[in-house]
Amino acid sequence: MDTRVALIGIIIENGDSVEKVNALLHTYRQWIIGRMGLPYHKRNINIISVVMDAPQDAISRVSGLIGKLEGVTAKIAYAKIPEHEA
């Protein structure tokens, strides 16, 4: 199965969505290499960086599901590593 390395940047502006984001990330945990979360109290937001090595459809699916949550934005950046080197 071909996989890609990607970074998903997540900004949570609605505190009620934090648990939902964490539940979705837990569902895709087998593909997650690492994650870092930063509460930014000054702006009352949470910022999460998630690094995945997964099939492209799994990366797109989790990002899309997270981005559909109220007050949440998710964007993907893919590594330019050729698939055959993974």
KAJO-V664478 format. One record per backbone hydrogen bond with DSSP energy under -1.0 kcal/mol. NH is the residue of the N-H (numbers start at 1). CO is the residue of the C=O. Records with the same first field share a line. If there is no record, write none. Layout:
NH=CO  CO
//
This chain:
4=54
6=52
7=77
8=50
9=75
10=48
11=73
12=46
13=71
14=71
17=14
18=15
21=17
22=18
23=19
24=20
25=21
26=22
27=23
28=24
29=26
31=28
33=51
34=51
36=49
38=47
40=45
45=40
46=12
47=38
48=10
49=36
50=8
51=34
52=6
53=31
54=4
59=55
60=56
61=57
62=58
63=59
64=60
65=61
66=62
67=63
68=64
69=66
72=69
73=11
75=9
77=7
79=5
85=82
86=83
//
